[in-house]
Amino acid sequence: MKQLGLALGAGGSRGIAHIGFLQALEEADIRPAYVTGSSMGAIVGACYCAGIAPAAMKEAVIGLKLGDIATFNLAPLQQNGLMKTVKARKRIVGLMGEKNFEELKIPFACVATDLMVGRTVTLRKGNVADAILASSAIPGAFIPSAFGKYEMLVDGGLLERVPTRQLKRMGAEAIVAIDVLGNLIGNKKPTGNLINTLLRCIDLMDTRTTQRKRTARRYVDLWLEPELGDMDQYAVKNLEFAYEKGYELGKLHTKGIKKLLH
């Protein structure tokens, strides 16, 4: 039996699809041996590796609003971010507790972008809640995070949307990647304010980077993308829809994943 590695990609609210996908795997009695995540994929992946059931994760997030997870920063220019993540951290810790990576039930790693040197860093040691908040700190929207030896970390999806190569190094023998963002380029007009324009720029850079980095898929046995249409990853809504699409995707591919493991 091969050891399964699961890579959960970045995707904001679209990343709730990861919870549905994990629920489908649970029902098929499929358990990953290793998990990696970027941004929202890091949050979902860490909670799962801490032993939180997908059903409990769904209950914790369905119905969330922006005000439940973020607080506006009174000094955005000085601190390089419009919002603080104090509320988000409190909710994460309330769900999975204060854990270090070595305390997780399943080996886990997440990625963040180091603004100081302009590269992806893999986080596998230290406090898990702080690591996944660093991995999901959207530039401009959230204050960059200090973590361990790193002074300024932001969203891992900026340079590595779906972290697959890390799974190979961790020991995975069959790798399944879930990319909840797909192609974000399309024909979409930003809705007339600075933040939306900035986020649109990030989407474009992210998609081009993912398309260019064919090395990500070199390590992958199965690359999957749920059908989420034009769902806005930055809007905290349609979470039930994302969950259901992730669940459908998992149900569709459980047999194929089992074949990979034999």
Disulfide bonds with the S-S distance in Angstrom:
none
